């Protein structure tokens, strides 16, 4: 028989241990509630009927730097603190991750934000109700342009647009999944400089680990992907970084801990425990440069990202070089925790991907933006996990940001926002 989901957003109220309830009540009465170690609450869950329903979960990941918090939750043993064993499972492509999530071969995944929303609405594969449990990271992707175009004068978005218009040639750009984050970043960036990605260019889909090899043999002129593959293109002398994605949207949402709605319904305690463990891993990574080094060393292994540690580490630390002679320390490099701000599943973040899906013709009509985000982004599970891991919560479930084109996104009028772009698929 499937476990009955708990609908109480309070982990304390959900704990059946009467002694524990009395302790918390006494603490509240004496003003000592803030002294209760949230990890003790996690231990109470593990010991009582709120213990994870599954002893082990398989979490799929693609070999990218931003799989780090999933890997570190496992290798540091943080999963065990919450009564569950995380087994990271390396996958070759995002469609593979999608299919294995949908059919239950994977329990959860390090996955593209827009992929989860695409499946939810049936535009990124067969439709299935999905769930975003937390954001895994902000920032840290990039757009790489080939050295062939560099030699023709392309250096950034403006010079690339000038070159494309003067040559009137069809250039090819790669992203990693049609509804995913990388597709949305490169489309948005090209459109900012007057290039319509649906009309003025050819767009193809390539798995992240295959980007560099495909550019080397001339299959594309540019791509958007997560690290370390942009840094690898520079080291291999086949391309340069035209922009980082934090240059498009500072502190943008990126990968998420995703699963199916069915999994959360059947295994609510497991979902909460895994989220808490991954939250702690993100906190560990962001705590110090030495922790980031340890993380880079860990995920560089063949079983994870399978590349040189230094290729991963520099951009994890914010040490950037663009392959054109410019170097800088980026304060907005990849963030795995940022006091929880990098992890909260803001409703406005999910809604933004829907606006871009509509903008580029992936959605033919406006969805119910807010209702969809409330259904997919499981803020209830996140709050319980954050309580267990001692992570603070933001004041609002929405946030506001100004993107590279100067347009502000705040989630207040998503239909008008989606329809307001001069360059779109219409």
C-alpha positions as a Markdown table, in Angstrom:
| # | Residue | x | y | z |
|---|---|---|---|---|
| 1 | Unk | 0.0 | 0.0 | 0.0 |
| 2 | Unk | 1.4 | 3.4 | -0.9 |
| 3 | Unk | 2.3 | 5.7 | 2.0 |
| 4 | Unk | -0.3 | 8.4 | 2.8 |
| 5 | Unk | 1.1 | 11.9 | 2.1 |
| 6 | Unk | 1.4 | 14.3 | 4.9 |
| 7 | Unk | -0.3 | 17.6 | 4.3 |
| 8 | Unk | 1.0 | 19.4 | 7.4 |
| 9 | Unk | 3.7 | 21.9 | 6.4 |
| 10 | Unk | 5.1 | 21.9 | 9.9 |
| 11 | Unk | 7.7 | 19.2 | 10.5 |
| 12 | Unk | 7.2 | 19.5 | 14.3 |
| 13 | Unk | 3.5 | 19.0 | 14.1 |
| 14 | Unk | 4.0 | 15.9 | 11.8 |
| 15 | Unk | 6.3 | 14.3 | 14.4 |
| 16 | Unk | 4.4 | 11.7 | 16.4 |
| 17 | Unk | 6.9 | 11.5 | 19.3 |
| 18 | Unk | 4.9 | 12.8 | 22.3 |
| 19 | Unk | 8.0 | 13.5 | 24.3 |
| 20 | Unk | 9.4 | 15.6 | 21.5 |
| 21 | Unk | 6.1 | 17.6 | 21.3 |
| 22 | Unk | 6.3 | 18.3 | 25.0 |
| 23 | Unk | 9.9 | 19.4 | 24.8 |
| 24 | Unk | 9.1 | 21.8 | 21.9 |
| 25 | Unk | 6.0 | 23.1 | 23.8 |
| 26 | Unk | 8.1 | 23.7 | 26.9 |
| 27 | Unk | 10.7 | 25.5 | 24.8 |
| 28 | Unk | 8.1 | 27.7 | 23.2 |
| 29 | Unk | 6.7 | 28.5 | 26.6 |
| 30 | Unk | 10.1 | 29.6 | 27.9 |
| 31 | Unk | 11.2 | 31.4 | 24.8 |
| 32 | Unk | 13.8 | 28.8 | 24.0 |
| 33 | Unk | 12.4 | 27.5 | 20.7 |
| 34 | Unk | 15.2 | 29.0 | 18.7 |
| 35 | Unk | 17.7 | 26.8 | 20.6 |
| 36 | Unk | 16.3 | 23.6 | 19.3 |
| 37 | Unk | 18.8 | 22.1 | 16.8 |
| 38 | Unk | 17.0 | 21.6 | 13.5 |
| 39 | Unk | 19.1 | 18.5 | 13.0 |
| 40 | Unk | 17.4 | 17.0 | 16.1 |
| 41 | Unk | 14.1 | 17.4 | 14.3 |
| 42 | Unk | 15.6 | 15.6 | 11.3 |
| 43 | Unk | 16.6 | 12.8 | 13.7 |
| 44 | Unk | 13.0 | 12.7 | 15.1 |
| 45 | Unk | 11.7 | 12.2 | 11.6 |
| 46 | Unk | 14.2 | 9.4 | 10.9 |
| 47 | Unk | 13.2 | 7.7 | 14.1 |
| 48 | Unk | 9.4 | 8.0 | 13.9 |
| 49 | Unk | 6.6 | 7.4 | 11.4 |
| 50 | Unk | 7.9 | 10.4 | 9.4 |
| 51 | Unk | 11.1 | 8.5 | 8.5 |
| 52 | Unk | 11.8 | 8.3 | 4.7 |
| 53 | Unk | 9.6 | 5.7 | 3.1 |
| 54 | Unk | 12.5 | 4.6 | 0.8 |
| 55 | Unk | 15.8 | 3.7 | 2.2 |
| 56 | Unk | 17.7 | 4.5 | -1.0 |
| 57 | Unk | 16.9 | 6.8 | -3.9 |
| 58 | Unk | 18.5 | 7.1 | -7.3 |
| 59 | Unk | 19.2 | 10.6 | -8.4 |
| 60 | Unk | 20.1 | 11.1 | -12.1 |
| 61 | Unk | 22.7 | 13.7 | -13.1 |
| 62 | Unk | 24.4 | 15.0 | -16.2 |
| 63 | Unk | 28.2 | 15.6 | -15.9 |
| 64 | Unk | 28.2 | 19.3 | -15.2 |
| 65 | Unk | 29.6 | 21.4 | -12.4 |
| 66 | Unk | 26.1 | 22.1 | -11.0 |
| 67 | Unk | 25.5 | 18.5 | -10.2 |
| 68 | Unk | 27.8 | 19.1 | -7.2 |
| 69 | Unk | 25.3 | 19.4 | -4.4 |
| 70 | Unk | 23.7 | 16.1 | -5.3 |
| 71 | Unk | 27.1 | 14.3 | -5.5 |
| 72 | Unk | 28.4 | 15.9 | -2.3 |
| 73 | Unk | 25.2 | 15.1 | -0.3 |
| 74 | Unk | 26.1 | 11.5 | -1.1 |
| 75 | Unk | 29.9 | 11.5 | -0.7 |
| 76 | Unk | 29.9 | 13.6 | 2.5 |
| 77 | Unk | 27.2 | 11.3 | 4.1 |
| 78 | Unk | 24.8 | 14.1 | 4.6 |
| 79 | Unk | 22.0 | 11.9 | 3.3 |
| 80 | Unk | 22.5 | 9.5 | 6.2 |
| 81 | Unk | 21.7 | 12.3 | 8.6 |
| 82 | Unk | 18.2 | 12.3 | 7.2 |
| 83 | Unk | 17.8 | 8.6 | 7.1 |
| 84 | Unk | 18.1 | 8.1 | 3.4 |
| 85 | Unk | 20.9 | 6.9 | 1.0 |
| 86 | Unk | 21.4 | 8.9 | -2.2 |
| 87 | Unk | 22.9 | 7.0 | -5.1 |
| 88 | Unk | 23.9 | 9.4 | -7.9 |
| 89 | Unk | 23.3 | 7.9 | -11.4 |
| 90 | Unk | 25.3 | 9.4 | -14.3 |
| 91 | Unk | 23.2 | 10.0 | -17.5 |
| 92 | Unk | 24.2 | 10.9 | -21.0 |
| 93 | Unk | 21.5 | 13.3 | -22.1 |
| 94 | Unk | 18.6 | 15.4 | -20.9 |
| 95 | Unk | 16.1 | 13.4 | -22.9 |
| 96 | Unk | 17.4 | 10.3 | -21.1 |
| 97 | Unk | 16.9 | 12.0 | -17.7 |
| 98 | Unk | 13.4 | 13.0 | -18.7 |
| 99 | Unk | 12.4 | 9.5 | -19.8 |
| 100 | Unk | 13.9 | 7.8 | -16.7 |
| 101 | Unk | 12.1 | 10.2 | -14.4 |
| 102 | Unk | 8.8 | 9.8 | -16.1 |
| 103 | Unk | 9.0 | 6.0 | -16.1 |
| 104 | Unk | 10.3 | 5.8 | -12.5 |
| 105 | Unk | 13.7 | 4.4 | -13.3 |
| 106 | Unk | 15.1 | 7.4 | -11.5 |
| 107 | Unk | 13.5 | 8.7 | -8.3 |
| 108 | Unk | 14.8 | 12.3 | -8.7 |
| 109 | Unk | 17.2 | 14.2 | -10.9 |
| 110 | Unk | 19.6 | 17.1 | -11.2 |
| 111 | Unk | 17.7 | 18.5 | -14.1 |
| 112 | Unk | 17.0 | 21.6 | -16.2 |
| 113 | Unk | 14.3 | 23.9 | -14.7 |
| 114 | Unk | 12.6 | 24.3 | -18.1 |
| 115 | Unk | 12.6 | 20.5 | -18.8 |
| 116 | Unk | 10.4 | 19.9 | -15.7 |
| 117 | Unk | 7.9 | 22.6 | -16.9 |
| 118 | Unk | 8.0 | 21.3 | -20.4 |
| 119 | Unk | 7.0 | 17.8 | -19.3 |
| 120 | Unk | 4.3 | 19.3 | -17.0 |
| 121 | Unk | 2.7 | 21.0 | -20.1 |
| 122 | Unk | 3.4 | 18.2 | -22.6 |
| 123 | Unk | 5.7 | 20.3 | -24.8 |
| 124 | Unk | 9.0 | 18.5 | -23.8 |
| 125 | Unk | 7.8 | 15.0 | -24.1 |
| 126 | Unk | 4.8 | 13.0 | -22.9 |
| 127 | Unk | 2.8 | 15.1 | -20.4 |
| 128 | Unk | 3.1 | 14.1 | -16.7 |
| 129 | Unk | 2.6 | 16.0 | -13.5 |
| 130 | Unk | 6.0 | 17.0 | -12.2 |
| 131 | Unk | 7.6 | 18.6 | -9.1 |
| 132 | Unk | 10.4 | 21.0 | -8.4 |
| 133 | Unk | 11.6 | 20.4 | -4.9 |
| 134 | Unk | 14.4 | 23.1 | -4.8 |
| 135 | Unk | 16.7 | 25.1 | -7.0 |
| 136 | Unk | 20.2 | 23.6 | -7.0 |
| 137 | Unk | 22.1 | 26.6 | -8.1 |
| 138 | Unk | 22.1 | 30.1 | -9.6 |
| 139 | Unk | 24.4 | 31.3 | -12.4 |
| 140 | Unk | 27.5 | 29.6 | -13.8 |
| 141 | Unk | 26.6 | 28.8 | -17.4 |
| 142 | Unk | 28.0 | 30.5 | -20.5 |
| 143 | Unk | 27.7 | 31.1 | -24.2 |
| 144 | Unk | 30.7 | 30.0 | -26.2 |
| 145 | Unk | 31.3 | 31.2 | -29.8 |
| 146 | Unk | 33.8 | 29.4 | -32.1 |
| 147 | Unk | 37.2 | 30.8 | -32.8 |
| 148 | Unk | 36.2 | 30.7 | -36.5 |
| 149 | Unk | 33.7 | 33.5 | -35.8 |
| 150 | Unk | 36.3 | 35.2 | -33.6 |
| 151 | Unk | 38.6 | 35.4 | -36.6 |
| 152 | Unk | 35.8 | 37.1 | -38.5 |
| 153 | Unk | 35.3 | 39.8 | -35.8 |
| 154 | Unk | 32.8 | 38.4 | -33.4 |
| 155 | Unk | 33.6 | 39.2 | -29.8 |
| 156 | Unk | 30.2 | 39.7 | -28.1 |
| 157 | Unk | 26.5 | 39.8 | -28.9 |
| 158 | Unk | 26.7 | 43.1 | -30.8 |
| 159 | Unk | 29.6 | 42.1 | -33.0 |
| 160 | Unk | 28.1 | 38.7 | -33.6 |
| 161 | Unk | 24.9 | 40.3 | -34.8 |
| 162 | Unk | 26.8 | 42.6 | -37.1 |
| 163 | Unk | 28.7 | 39.7 | -38.6 |
| 164 | Unk | 25.6 | 37.6 | -39.1 |
| 165 | Unk | 23.7 | 40.5 | -40.8 |
| 166 | Unk | 26.7 | 41.3 | -43.1 |
| 167 | Unk | 27.3 | 37.8 | -44.2 |
| 168 | Unk | 23.7 | 36.7 | -44.4 |
| 169 | Unk | 24.9 | 33.2 | -43.6 |
| 170 | Unk | 23.0 | 30.7 | -41.5 |
| 171 | Unk | 24.9 | 30.1 | -38.4 |
| 172 | Unk | 24.2 | 27.1 | -36.1 |
| 173 | Unk | 23.8 | 27.4 | -32.4 |
| 174 | Unk | 23.4 | 24.5 | -30.0 |
| 175 | Unk | 21.4 | 24.2 | -26.7 |
| 176 | Unk | 20.9 | 21.1 | -24.6 |
| 177 | Unk | 17.1 | 20.6 | -24.5 |
| 178 | Unk | 14.3 | 22.5 | -26.4 |
| 179 | Unk | 12.5 | 23.7 | -23.3 |
| 180 | Unk | 15.5 | 23.9 | -21.0 |
| 181 | Unk | 17.5 | 26.6 | -19.5 |
| 182 | Unk | 20.3 | 26.8 | -22.0 |
| 183 | Unk | 17.9 | 27.1 | -24.9 |
| 184 | Unk | 16.2 | 30.0 | -23.1 |
| 185 | Unk | 19.5 | 31.8 | -22.3 |
| 186 | Unk | 20.9 | 31.7 | -25.8 |
| 187 | Unk | 17.5 | 32.6 | -27.4 |
| 188 | Unk | 17.2 | 35.6 | -25.0 |
| 189 | Unk | 20.8 | 36.7 | -25.6 |
| 190 | Unk | 20.6 | 36.5 | -29.4 |
| 191 | Unk | 17.2 | 38.4 | -29.4 |
| 192 | Unk | 18.7 | 41.1 | -27.2 |
| 193 | Unk | 21.1 | 41.9 | -30.0 |
| 194 | Unk | 18.4 | 41.7 | -32.8 |
| 195 | Unk | 19.0 | 38.1 | -33.8 |
| 196 | Unk | 15.8 | 36.0 | -34.1 |
| 197 | Unk | 16.9 | 32.5 | -33.2 |
| 198 | Unk | 13.9 | 31.0 | -34.9 |
| 199 | Unk | 14.5 | 32.8 | -38.2 |
| 200 | Unk | 18.0 | 34.1 | -38.4 |
| 201 | Unk | 19.9 | 31.0 | -37.2 |
| 202 | Unk | 19.7 | 27.3 | -37.1 |
| 203 | Unk | 19.3 | 25.8 | -33.6 |
| 204 | Unk | 20.2 | 22.2 | -32.7 |
| 205 | Unk | 20.2 | 20.1 | -29.6 |
| 206 | Unk | 23.4 | 18.5 | -28.3 |
| 207 | Unk | 24.1 | 16.8 | -24.9 |
| 208 | Unk | 26.4 | 18.9 | -22.7 |
| 209 | Unk | 29.4 | 16.5 | -22.7 |
| 210 | Unk | 29.4 | 16.5 | -26.5 |
| 211 | Unk | 29.4 | 20.3 | -27.0 |
| 212 | Unk | 33.2 | 20.7 | -27.3 |
| 213 | Unk | 33.7 | 17.8 | -29.6 |
| 214 | Unk | 30.9 | 19.0 | -31.9 |
| 215 | Unk | 32.3 | 22.5 | -32.1 |
| 216 | Unk | 35.8 | 21.1 | -32.8 |
| 217 | Unk | 34.5 | 19.3 | -36.0 |
| 218 | Unk | 32.5 | 22.4 | -37.1 |
| 219 | Unk | 28.9 | 21.2 | -36.3 |
| 220 | Unk | 28.0 | 24.5 | -34.6 |
| 221 | Unk | 29.2 | 28.1 | -34.4 |
| 222 | Unk | 28.1 | 28.7 | -30.8 |
| 223 | Unk | 26.5 | 26.9 | -27.9 |
| 224 | Unk | 25.1 | 27.5 | -24.5 |
| 225 | Unk | 25.9 | 24.9 | -21.8 |
| 226 | Unk | 26.8 | 24.6 | -18.2 |
| 227 | Unk | 30.4 | 24.4 | -16.9 |
| 228 | Unk | 32.9 | 23.0 | -17.2 |
| 229 | Unk | 32.4 | 22.7 | -21.0 |
| 230 | Unk | 32.7 | 26.4 | -21.8 |
| 231 | Unk | 36.1 | 26.5 | -19.9 |
| 232 | Unk | 37.1 | 23.3 | -21.7 |
| 233 | Unk | 36.4 | 24.9 | -25.1 |
| 234 | Unk | 38.9 | 27.7 | -24.2 |
| 235 | Unk | 41.5 | 25.3 | -23.0 |
| 236 | Unk | 41.1 | 23.2 | -26.2 |
| 237 | Unk | 41.4 | 26.5 | -28.2 |
| 238 | Unk | 38.2 | 26.0 | -30.2 |
| 239 | Unk | 36.0 | 28.8 | -28.7 |
| 240 | Unk | 35.7 | 31.7 | -26.4 |
| 241 | Unk | 33.2 | 32.9 | -23.8 |
| 242 | Unk | 31.0 | 35.6 | -25.4 |
| 243 | Unk | 29.0 | 36.0 | -22.2 |
| 244 | Unk | 28.3 | 34.3 | -18.9 |
| 245 | Unk | 24.6 | 33.6 | -18.2 |
| 246 | Unk | 24.9 | 35.7 | -15.0 |
| 247 | Unk | 25.6 | 38.5 | -17.5 |
| 248 | Unk | 22.2 | 37.8 | -19.0 |
| 249 | Unk | 20.3 | 37.5 | -15.6 |
| 250 | Unk | 22.2 | 37.9 | -12.4 |
| 251 | Unk | 21.3 | 35.1 | -10.0 |
| 252 | Unk | 19.2 | 33.3 | -12.5 |
| 253 | Unk | 17.6 | 30.0 | -11.7 |
| 254 | Unk | 19.3 | 27.0 | -13.3 |
| 255 | Unk | 19.2 | 23.3 | -12.4 |
| 256 | Unk | 16.6 | 22.0 | -9.9 |
| 257 | Unk | 16.0 | 18.9 | -7.9 |
| 258 | Unk | 13.2 | 17.5 | -9.9 |
| 259 | Unk | 10.9 | 14.5 | -9.7 |
| 260 | Unk | 7.3 | 13.5 | -10.5 |
| 261 | Unk | 4.3 | 14.6 | -8.6 |
| 262 | Unk | 3.6 | 11.0 | -8.1 |
| 263 | Unk | 6.9 | 10.4 | -6.3 |
| 264 | Unk | 6.2 | 13.3 | -3.8 |
| 265 | Unk | 2.7 | 11.9 | -3.2 |
| 266 | Unk | 3.9 | 8.4 | -2.5 |
| 267 | Unk | 7.1 | 9.3 | -0.7 |
| 268 | Unk | 6.6 | 12.7 | 1.0 |
| 269 | Unk | 9.1 | 12.0 | 3.8 |
| 270 | Unk | 11.7 | 10.8 | 1.4 |
| 271 | Unk | 11.3 | 13.9 | -0.8 |
| 272 | Unk | 11.7 | 16.1 | 2.3 |
| 273 | Unk | 14.8 | 14.2 | 3.5 |
| 274 | Unk | 16.6 | 14.3 | 0.2 |
| 275 | Unk | 15.9 | 18.0 | -0.2 |
| 276 | Unk | 17.3 | 18.7 | 3.3 |
| 277 | Unk | 20.4 | 16.7 | 2.5 |
| 278 | Unk | 21.0 | 18.5 | -0.8 |
| 279 | Unk | 20.4 | 21.8 | 0.9 |
| 280 | Unk | 23.1 | 21.0 | 3.5 |
| 281 | Unk | 25.5 | 20.0 | 0.6 |
| 282 | Unk | 24.9 | 23.4 | -1.1 |
| 283 | Unk | 25.7 | 25.1 | 2.2 |
| 284 | Unk | 28.9 | 23.1 | 2.5 |
| 285 | Unk | 30.1 | 24.0 | -1.0 |
| 286 | Unk | 29.5 | 27.7 | -0.6 |
| 287 | Unk | 31.0 | 27.9 | 2.9 |
| 288 | Unk | 34.6 | 28.3 | 1.8 |
| 289 | Unk | 37.1 | 28.3 | -1.1 |
| 290 | Unk | 38.6 | 25.1 | 0.4 |
| 291 | Unk | 35.2 | 23.4 | 0.3 |
| 292 | Unk | 34.8 | 24.4 | -3.3 |
| 293 | Unk | 38.2 | 22.9 | -4.0 |
| 294 | Unk | 37.2 | 19.7 | -2.3 |
| 295 | Unk | 34.0 | 19.7 | -4.3 |
| 296 | Unk | 35.9 | 20.2 | -7.6 |
| 297 | Unk | 38.2 | 17.4 | -6.8 |
| 298 | Unk | 35.3 | 15.1 | -6.0 |
| 299 | Unk | 33.2 | 15.8 | -9.0 |
| 300 | Unk | 36.1 | 15.8 | -11.5 |
| 301 | Unk | 36.3 | 12.0 | -11.1 |
| 302 | Unk | 35.5 | 9.7 | -14.0 |
| 303 | Unk | 32.3 | 8.6 | -12.3 |
| 304 | Unk | 31.0 | 12.2 | -12.2 |
| 305 | Unk | 32.1 | 15.0 | -14.6 |
| 306 | Unk | 35.2 | 13.3 | -15.9 |
| 307 | Unk | 37.5 | 16.2 | -16.6 |
| 308 | Unk | 40.5 | 17.9 | -15.0 |
| 309 | Unk | 39.9 | 19.4 | -11.6 |
| 310 | Unk | 41.4 | 22.7 | -12.5 |
| 311 | Unk | 38.9 | 23.1 | -15.4 |
| 312 | Unk | 36.1 | 22.9 | -12.9 |
| 313 | Unk | 37.7 | 24.8 | -10.0 |
| 314 | Unk | 38.5 | 28.2 | -11.6 |
| 315 | Unk | 35.0 | 29.1 | -12.6 |
| 316 | Unk | 33.6 | 27.6 | -9.4 |
| 317 | Unk | 35.8 | 30.1 | -7.6 |
| 318 | Unk | 34.7 | 32.9 | -10.0 |
| 319 | Unk | 38.1 | 33.1 | -11.7 |
| 320 | Unk | 37.1 | 33.7 | -15.3 |
| 321 | Unk | 39.1 | 34.2 | -18.5 |
| 322 | Unk | 37.1 | 34.6 | -21.8 |
| 323 | Unk | 39.7 | 33.2 | -24.2 |
| 324 | Unk | 40.2 | 36.6 | -25.8 |
| 325 | Unk | 42.7 | 37.9 | -23.2 |
| 326 | Unk | 40.3 | 39.2 | -20.6 |
| 327 | Unk | 40.4 | 37.8 | -17.0 |
| 328 | Unk | 38.2 | 38.8 | -14.0 |
| 329 | Unk | 36.9 | 37.7 | -10.7 |
| 330 | Unk | 33.2 | 37.3 | -11.0 |
| 331 | Unk | 31.2 | 37.9 | -7.8 |
| 332 | Unk | 28.2 | 36.3 | -9.4 |
| 333 | Unk | 29.8 | 32.9 | -10.2 |
| 334 | Unk | 27.9 | 29.7 | -9.6 |
| 335 | Unk | 26.1 | 29.8 | -6.2 |
| 336 | Unk | 24.9 | 26.6 | -4.6 |
| 337 | Unk | 23.4 | 28.1 | -1.4 |
| 338 | Unk | 23.8 | 31.8 | -0.8 |
| 339 | Unk | 22.0 | 31.6 | 2.6 |
| 340 | Unk | 19.2 | 29.7 | 0.9 |
| 341 | Unk | 18.5 | 32.3 | -1.7 |
| 342 | Unk | 19.9 | 30.1 | -4.4 |
| 343 | Unk | 17.7 | 27.2 | -3.4 |
| 344 | Unk | 14.2 | 28.5 | -2.8 |
| 345 | Unk | 11.8 | 27.5 | -5.6 |
| 346 | Unk | 10.4 | 30.9 | -6.4 |
| 347 | Unk | 7.1 | 30.8 | -8.2 |
| 348 | Unk | 8.2 | 33.7 | -10.4 |
| 349 | Unk | 11.2 | 31.6 | -11.6 |
| 350 | Unk | 9.0 | 28.8 | -12.8 |
| 351 | Unk | 6.6 | 31.3 | -14.4 |
| 352 | Unk | 9.5 | 32.9 | -16.3 |
| 353 | Unk | 10.3 | 29.7 | -18.2 |
| 354 | Unk | 6.6 | 29.5 | -19.2 |
| 355 | Unk | 6.7 | 33.1 | -20.6 |
| 356 | Unk | 9.7 | 32.1 | -22.8 |
| 357 | Unk | 8.1 | 28.9 | -23.9 |
| 358 | Unk | 5.2 | 31.1 | -25.1 |
| 359 | Unk | 7.5 | 33.7 | -26.6 |
| 360 | Unk | 9.3 | 31.1 | -28.7 |
| 361 | Unk | 6.2 | 29.2 | -29.9 |
| 362 | Unk | 6.6 | 26.1 | -27.7 |
| 363 | Unk | 3.3 | 27.0 | -26.1 |
| 364 | Unk | 0.6 | 28.0 | -28.5 |
| 365 | Unk | -1.5 | 29.8 | -25.9 |
| 366 | Unk | -1.0 | 31.3 | -22.5 |
| 367 | Unk | -1.1 | 28.8 | -19.7 |
| 368 | Unk | -2.3 | 29.6 | -16.2 |
| 369 | Unk | 1.1 | 30.8 | -15.2 |
| 370 | Unk | 0.7 | 31.1 | -11.4 |
| 371 | Unk | -1.5 | 28.0 | -11.0 |
| 372 | Unk | 1.1 | 25.9 | -12.9 |
| 373 | Unk | 3.9 | 27.3 | -10.8 |
| 374 | Unk | 2.1 | 26.6 | -7.6 |
| 375 | Unk | 1.4 | 23.0 | -8.7 |
| 376 | Unk | 5.0 | 22.3 | -9.8 |
| 377 | Unk | 7.1 | 24.2 | -7.3 |
| 378 | Unk | 6.6 | 22.3 | -4.1 |
| 379 | Unk | 7.3 | 25.1 | -1.6 |
| 380 | Unk | 5.6 | 23.0 | 1.1 |
| 381 | Unk | 8.2 | 20.3 | 0.9 |
| 382 | Unk | 11.0 | 22.9 | 0.6 |
| 383 | Unk | 9.9 | 24.7 | 3.8 |
| 384 | Unk | 9.9 | 21.4 | 5.7 |
| 385 | Unk | 13.4 | 20.5 | 4.4 |
| 386 | Unk | 14.7 | 24.0 | 5.1 |
| 387 | Unk | 13.4 | 23.8 | 8.7 |
| 388 | Unk | 15.3 | 20.5 | 9.1 |
| 389 | Unk | 18.5 | 21.9 | 7.7 |
| 390 | Unk | 18.3 | 25.2 | 9.5 |
| 391 | Unk | 17.9 | 27.3 | 6.3 |
| 392 | Unk | 16.2 | 30.6 | 6.3 |
| 393 | Unk | 13.3 | 31.4 | 4.0 |
| 394 | Unk | 12.7 | 34.5 | 1.9 |
| 395 | Unk | 9.9 | 36.9 | 2.7 |
| 396 | Unk | 8.1 | 36.3 | -0.6 |
| 397 | Unk | 7.5 | 33.4 | -3.0 |
| 398 | Unk | 8.1 | 35.9 | -5.9 |
| 399 | Unk | 11.2 | 37.9 | -6.8 |
| 400 | Unk | 12.1 | 40.7 | -9.2 |
| 401 | Unk | 15.1 | 40.9 | -11.5 |
| 402 | Unk | 16.3 | 43.1 | -14.4 |
| 403 | Unk | 17.7 | 41.1 | -17.4 |
| 404 | Unk | 20.4 | 42.1 | -19.9 |
| 405 | Unk | 18.0 | 44.0 | -22.1 |
| 406 | Unk | 16.8 | 46.2 | -19.3 |
| 407 | Unk | 13.4 | 44.5 | -18.9 |
| 408 | Unk | 12.3 | 43.8 | -15.4 |
| 409 | Unk | 10.7 | 40.4 | -14.6 |
| 410 | Unk | 8.6 | 40.2 | -11.4 |
| 411 | Unk | 5.9 | 37.7 | -12.2 |
| 412 | Unk | 3.1 | 40.2 | -11.8 |
| 413 | Unk | 1.7 | 40.1 | -15.4 |
| 414 | Unk | 3.3 | 37.1 | -17.2 |
| 415 | Unk | 1.0 | 37.2 | -20.2 |
| 416 | Unk | 1.8 | 40.8 | -21.0 |
| 417 | Unk | 5.5 | 40.1 | -20.4 |
| 418 | Unk | 5.5 | 37.2 | -22.8 |
| 419 | Unk | 3.7 | 39.1 | -25.5 |
| 420 | Unk | 5.8 | 42.3 | -25.0 |
| 421 | Unk | 9.0 | 41.2 | -26.7 |
| 422 | Unk | 9.6 | 42.6 | -30.2 |
| 423 | Unk | 11.5 | 39.5 | -31.3 |
| 424 | Unk | 9.5 | 36.3 | -30.9 |
| 425 | Unk | 8.4 | 33.3 | -32.8 |
| 426 | Unk | 5.2 | 34.9 | -34.1 |
